[in-house]
Amino acid sequence: MIGDLKTRDLLLFAFVALLFVGTGIVQSWNVSLTILNMGLISAIMALGVNMQWGYAGLFNVGIMGFVALGGLGAVLVSMPPTGQAWADGGLRVLLGLVLGAATVVAAVLAWSRVTRFRGPVVVAILVIGFFIFRAVFDGGVAAVEAVDPASTGYLGGLGLPIILSWPVGGLLAAGAAWLIGKTALGLRSDYLAIATLGIAEIVIAILKHEDWMARGVKNVIGLPRPVPYEIDLQNSEAFVARMTAWGFDPVTASGITVKLGYTGLFVVVLAILLWLAQAALASPWGRMMRAIRDNEVAAEAMGKDVTRRHLQVFVLGSAVVGIAGAMMTTLDGQLTPGTYQPLRFTFLVWVMVIVGGSGNNWGAVLGGFLVWWLWVQVEPIGAALMQGITAGMPDGMWLKAHLLEAAAHMRLLTMGLILLLVLRFSPRGLIPER
């Protein structure tokens, strides 16, 4: 894979690596590794979006919906089941969901097979099915949410290792993408963007309000870790003795060790996904996708099923984003639906793809690292810069107060400035598509 990079590309990656090394030296290695771990997750998100936009030209702004579904996968797989909730209402909830799905399937079948009075028949099926669904489902939900709502009030998960939730999060996102794609991919690009944004808002709203599933805005905390806890390392005599012998503070070393553990896992996932993405891009399938992106009419004239291929790449890219969402929830150790802000973080991921190089997987990865480092570091750097500029100004001066307050907005200003500079001087990104 690295053989695909030119000398200029390697220098760009070396520059980004120096940013993280410099952060470790100037601030602390704990800070640097914290930024690096989220940078790895951001690179995976950018890789998934690049599959959709760079390969096929699909403008998806519902990224946070798929990230949230990945986070939900982490809860459903790793958290222990709530036995009392299952006993009181779990089966009724499942039965209600089955009845709801059966109602939709029956309506679809009726629409395709009934010839006379098709509309009234479909409406009758939906109305009757809805009331049956609510009668069963609402009672189960009320029973589940009444079980110790301060600490549980939800069904819980399967109690499995949390690493297994990463592919499960990808599958949840892929399943949702398939349903969305079957209905929305026929839309024009601008309408597709509006549709995906609206669907992302719906997904996040469901996570916020359906307490039986993932506690809603009360959040799920205490997710299990795939790496040791810092306190366990600090209580390990062997670890403390080893760190002391090497001249390190055991408390600081425990935090760095845990973060390095996450880094190792995330690097493995990113390397596998990048290898698969590169192999797909270089294959006949990848060349076909780019041909469809460049000229759908010509590709369709050559016998290619454009809608089907769009659905394929939409599902694949969403699955990658879902994996990143599960990894992010694992890193945070909690699921907080209120933090998923579609417009804000969708914009950030799109900046990563555009700055790195749309259509180039390595460019998307570079953009993920670079833009996330800037997103985290620009605000403290901007605050220090403003303090230096205003150091000679008297206290109470309006200009000094204005400049110090403006430091809080340095992030968005910097993102916009970088985007403008890249589009002006390197319109195809830092590592352009070949």
C-alpha positions in Angstrom: 0.0 0.0 0.0 2.8 2.5 0.9 4.3 1.9 -2.5 1.3 3.9 -4.0 2.6 7.0 -2.3 4.9 9.5 -3.9 7.8 11.3 -2.2 5.6 14.5 -1.7 2.8 12.3 -0.1 5.3 10.8 2.3 6.6 14.2 3.3 3.0 15.3 4.0 2.5 12.3 6.3 5.9 13.0 7.9 4.8 16.6 8.6 1.6 15.4 10.2 3.6 12.9 12.3 5.8 15.8 13.4 2.7 17.7 14.6 1.8 14.8 16.9 5.4 14.4 18.1 5.6 18.1 18.8 2.4 18.0 20.8 3.9 15.2 22.9 7.1 17.2 23.5 5.5 20.6 24.1 2.3 19.6 26.0 2.3 15.9 27.0 2.3 12.5 25.4 -1.1 11.8 27.0 -2.5 14.8 25.1 -0.8 13.7 21.9 -2.0 10.1 22.1 -5.6 11.3 22.9 -5.6 13.4 19.7 -4.0 10.6 17.8 -6.6 8.1 18.8 -9.5 10.3 17.7 -7.4 11.1 14.6 -7.4 7.4 13.7 -11.1 7.2 14.2 -11.6 10.4 12.1 -9.4 8.9 9.3 -11.7 5.8 9.2 -14.8 8.1 9.0 -13.2 10.0 6.2 -12.3 6.8 4.4 -16.0 5.7 4.5 -17.2 9.1 3.2 -14.5 9.0 0.5 -15.9 5.6 -0.7 -19.3 7.2 -1.2 -18.2 10.6 -2.6 -14.8 9.9 -4.1 -15.7 6.6 -5.7 -19.3 7.2 -6.8 -20.1 10.9 -6.3 -22.8 10.3 -3.6 -23.3 13.4 -1.5 -24.2 12.0 2.0 -24.5 14.5 4.8 -26.1 12.0 7.2 -22.8 10.8 8.5 -23.6 11.3 12.2 -26.6 9.0 11.9 -24.4 6.1 10.9 -21.9 7.0 13.6 -24.6 7.0 16.2 -25.8 3.5 15.0 -22.2 2.3 15.4 -22.3 3.6 19.0 -25.6 1.8 19.6 -23.9 -1.4 18.4 -21.3 -1.0 21.1 -24.0 -0.8 23.8 -26.1 -3.7 22.4 -23.1 -6.0 22.2 -21.0 -5.2 25.3 -23.3 -4.1 28.1 -24.8 -6.8 30.4 -28.5 -7.6 29.9 -30.9 -6.2 32.4 -32.6 -9.3 33.6 -35.6 -7.7 35.4 -36.3 -5.5 32.3 -36.4 -8.5 30.1 -38.6 -10.4 32.5 -41.1 -7.4 32.8 -41.4 -6.2 29.3 -38.6 -7.4 27.0 -40.6 -10.0 25.1 -43.5 -7.5 24.6 -41.0 -5.0 23.1 -39.6 -7.6 20.7 -43.1 -8.8 19.8 -44.1 -5.2 19.1 -41.2 -4.6 16.8 -41.9 -7.8 15.0 -45.6 -6.8 14.5 -44.5 -3.3 13.3 -42.1 -4.9 10.7 -44.8 -7.4 9.7 -47.3 -4.5 9.1 -44.8 -2.7 6.8 -44.1 -5.9 4.9 -47.8 -6.7 4.6 -48.5 -3.2 3.2 -45.7 -3.5 0.7 -47.0 -6.9 -0.5 -50.5 -5.6 -0.7 -49.3 -2.6 -2.8 -47.5 -4.9 -5.3 -50.1 -7.7 -5.5 -53.6 -6.2 -5.0 -55.1 -4.7 -8.1 -58.6 -3.6 -7.0 -59.0 -1.1 -4.1 -55.2 -1.2 -3.6 -55.0 2.2 -1.8 -57.8 1.5 0.7 -56.4 -2.0 1.4 -52.9 -0.6 2.1 -54.3 2.1 4.3 -56.4 -0.3 6.3 -53.4 -2.6 6.8 -51.2 0.3 8.0 -53.9 1.7 10.4 -54.9 -1.6 11.9 -51.3 -2.7 12.2 -50.2 0.5 13.8 -52.8 0.2 16.6 -51.9 -3.4 17.2 -48.2 -2.5 17.3 -48.7 0.4 19.7 -50.9 -1.7 22.0 -48.2 -4.4 22.4 -45.1 -2.2 22.1 -46.1 0.7 24.5 -46.9 -1.6 27.4 -43.5 -3.4 27.0 -41.6 -0.1 26.8 -43.3 1.2 29.9 -42.5 -1.9 31.9 -38.8 -1.9 30.8 -38.3 1.8 31.5 -39.8 1.4 35.0 -37.1 -0.9 36.1 -34.6 1.2 38.2 -34.7 4.1 35.7 -31.9 6.0 37.6 -29.3 3.4 36.7 -30.8 1.1 34.0 -34.3 1.4 32.6 -33.3 -0.3 29.4 -32.9 -3.9 28.1 -29.1 -3.8 28.1 -26.9 -5.8 25.7 -25.4 -9.2 25.2 -22.4 -8.9 27.6 -19.9 -9.8 24.9 -16.4 -8.4 24.4 -16.7 -4.9 23.1 -14.3 -5.4 20.2 -17.1 -7.6 18.7 -19.3 -4.5 18.6 -17.1 -2.9 16.0 -18.2 -5.1 13.1 -21.7 -5.2 14.6 -21.8 -1.4 14.5 -20.8 -1.6 10.9 -23.6 -4.0 10.2 -26.2 -1.8 11.9 -25.1 1.2 9.8 -25.0 -1.0 6.6 -28.5 -2.2 7.3 -29.8 1.3 7.8 -27.9 2.5 4.7 -29.6 -0.3 2.6 -33.1 0.9 3.7 -32.2 4.5 3.1 -30.6 3.8 -0.2 -33.5 1.8 -1.5 -35.7 4.9 -1.1 -33.3 7.9 -1.4 -30.6 7.0 -4.0 -32.9 7.8 -6.9 -32.9 11.4 -5.8 -30.8 14.1 -7.4 -27.6 14.9 -5.4 -29.0 18.0 -3.6 -32.2 16.2 -2.6 -30.1 13.2 -1.5 -28.1 15.4 0.8 -31.3 16.8 2.3 -32.8 13.3 2.7 -29.7 11.8 4.4 -29.4 14.8 6.8 -33.1 14.4 7.7 -32.7 10.7 8.3 -29.6 11.2 10.4 -31.7 13.6 12.6 -34.4 11.0 12.9 -31.9 8.3 14.0 -30.4 10.6 16.6 -33.8 11.6 17.8 -34.8 8.0 18.3 -31.6 7.3 20.3 -32.4 10.3 22.5 -36.0 9.4 23.2 -36.3 5.6 23.2 -34.9 5.0 26.7 -35.7 1.2 26.5 -33.0 0.8 23.8 -30.0 2.8 25.1 -31.3 5.0 28.0 -31.8 8.0 25.8 -30.4 11.3 27.1 -29.6 9.6 30.4 -26.7 8.0 28.6 -25.1 4.6 28.9 -21.9 4.8 31.0 -19.3 2.3 32.1 -18.9 0.5 28.8 -16.3 -2.3 29.1 -12.8 -1.7 27.7 -10.7 -3.7 25.3 -7.6 -2.5 27.2 -6.7 -2.4 30.9 -7.9 0.3 33.3 -5.3 2.8 34.5 -6.1 2.0 38.2 -5.4 -1.7 37.5 -2.0 -0.9 36.1 -1.2 1.3 39.0 -2.1 -1.5 41.4 0.0 -4.0 39.6 3.3 -4.4 41.4 5.1 -5.7 38.3 4.0 -2.6 36.2 4.9 -0.1 38.9 8.3 -1.8 39.5 9.0 -1.8 35.7 8.1 1.8 35.2 10.0 2.9 38.3 13.1 1.1 37.0 12.8 2.8 33.7 12.5 6.2 35.4 8.8 6.8 34.6 6.0 8.0 36.9 3.7 5.0 37.2 0.6 7.1 37.2 1.5 9.0 34.0 2.8 5.8 32.4 -0.5 4.0 33.1 -2.4 6.6 31.1 0.1 6.4 28.2 0.0 2.6 28.2 -3.8 2.5 28.0 -3.8 5.1 25.1 -1.1 3.1 23.3 -3.3 0.0 23.6 -6.1 1.9 21.9 -3.7 3.2 19.3 -2.5 -0.3 18.4 -6.1 -1.6 18.0 -7.2 1.4 15.9 -4.1 1.2 13.7 -4.9 -2.5 12.9 -8.5 -1.6 12.0 -7.4 1.4 9.8 -4.7 -0.7 8.1 -7.2 -3.5 7.2 -9.8 -1.1 6.0 -7.3 0.9 4.0 -5.9 -2.2 2.4 -9.4 -3.4 1.4 -10.3 0.1 0.1 -7.2 0.3 -2.0 -7.8 -3.2 -3.4 -11.4 -2.3 -4.3 -10.3 0.9 -5.9 -7.7 -0.8 -8.1 -10.1 -3.6 -9.1 -12.5 -3.7 -12.1 -15.3 -2.8 -9.6 -13.4 0.3 -8.6 -12.8 1.4 -12.2 -16.5 0.8 -12.9 -17.5 3.0 -9.9 -15.3 5.8 -11.1 -16.8 5.5 -14.6 -20.3 5.8 -13.2 -19.2 8.8 -11.1 -17.8 10.6 -14.1 -20.6 9.8 -16.6 -23.7 7.9 -15.4 -25.4 8.1 -18.8 -22.4 6.5 -20.6 -22.0 3.8 -17.9 -25.7 3.0 -18.1 -25.4 2.8 -21.9 -22.6 0.2 -21.5 -25.0 -2.0 -19.5 -24.0 -1.0 -15.9 -26.8 -1.0 -13.3 -26.1 2.5 -11.9 -28.7 2.4 -9.1 -27.5 -1.0 -7.8 -23.8 0.1 -7.8 -24.7 3.3 -6.0 -26.5 1.2 -3.4 -23.5 -1.0 -3.0 -21.0 1.8 -2.4 -23.5 3.6 -0.1 -23.8 0.6 2.1 -20.1 -0.1 2.1 -19.1 3.5 3.0 -21.8 3.6 5.7 -20.6 0.4 7.2 -17.1 1.8 7.5 -18.5 4.9 9.2 -20.5 2.7 11.6 -17.3 0.8 12.6 -15.7 4.2 13.4 -18.8 5.1 15.5 -18.5 1.9 17.5 -14.8 2.6 18.0 -15.5 6.1 19.1 -18.0 5.0 21.7 -15.5 2.4 22.9 -12.9 5.0 23.3 -15.3 7.3 25.2 -16.5 4.5 27.4 -20.1 5.8 27.1 -22.9 6.5 24.7 -24.1 10.1 24.8 -26.7 10.7 22.0 -26.8 14.4 22.8 -23.2 14.8 21.5 -24.0 13.6 17.9 -24.5 17.0 16.1 -25.1 16.2 12.4 -24.3 19.6 10.8 -21.2 20.3 12.9 -19.3 17.0 12.7 -20.6 16.1 9.2 -19.0 19.4 8.1 -15.7 18.4 9.8 -15.5 15.0 8.1 -16.3 16.5 4.7 -13.4 19.0 5.3 -11.1 16.0 6.0 -12.1 14.4 2.7 -11.8 17.6 0.6 -8.5 18.7 2.2 -6.9 15.3 2.0 -8.0 14.5 -1.6 -11.4 13.3 -2.7 -11.2 10.0 -4.5 -7.8 9.1 -2.9 -7.9 6.8 0.1 -4.5 7.9 1.4 -5.7 11.5 1.0 -8.7 10.8 3.1 -6.6 9.3 5.9 -4.1 12.3 5.8 -7.0 14.7 6.0 -8.5 12.8 8.9 -5.3 13.2 10.9 -4.5 16.8 9.9 -7.9 18.3 10.3 -8.6 16.6 13.6 -5.2 17.8 15.0 -6.1 21.3 13.9 -9.6 21.1 15.3 -8.3 20.2 18.8 -5.2 22.4 18.8 -6.3 25.6 17.1 -8.4 26.9 20.0 -5.6 26.8 22.6 -3.1 28.0 20.1 -5.4 30.8 19.1 -6.0 31.8 22.7 -2.2 32.0 23.3 -1.8 34.0 20.1 -4.5 36.5 21.2 -3.0 36.8 24.6 0.3 37.6 23.0 -1.2 40.2 20.7 -3.1 41.9 23.5 -0.4 41.7 26.1 0.5 45.4 25.6 -3.0 46.7 25.6 -4.5 48.2 28.7 -7.1 46.2 30.7 -10.7 47.2 29.9 -9.9 48.2 26.3 -12.7 47.1 23.9 -10.3 45.8 21.3 -8.5 43.6 23.8 -11.8 42.2 25.2 -13.0 41.5 21.6 -9.8 39.7 20.5 -9.8 37.5 23.6 -13.4 36.6 23.1 -12.8 35.9 19.4 -10.3 33.1 20.3 -13.2 30.8 21.1 -14.2 31.0 17.4 -10.7 30.1 16.0 -11.7 26.6 15.2 -14.4 27.4 12.7 -12.4 30.3 11.3 -9.4 28.0 10.7 -11.4 25.2 9.1 -13.0 27.7 6.7 -9.6 29.3 5.9 -7.9 25.9 5.3 -10.7 24.8 3.1 -10.5 28.0 1.0 -6.7 27.8 0.7 -6.8 24.1 -0.4 -9.6 24.8 -2.9 -7.6 27.7 -4.3 -4.1 26.3 -4.5 -4.8 22.5 -4.6 -8.4 22.0 -5.7 -8.0 18.2 -5.9 -6.7 18.0 -2.3 -3.3 17.5 -0.8 -3.0 14.0 -2.2 -5.0 14.1 -5.5 -6.7 11.2 -7.1 -4.6 9.6 -9.7 
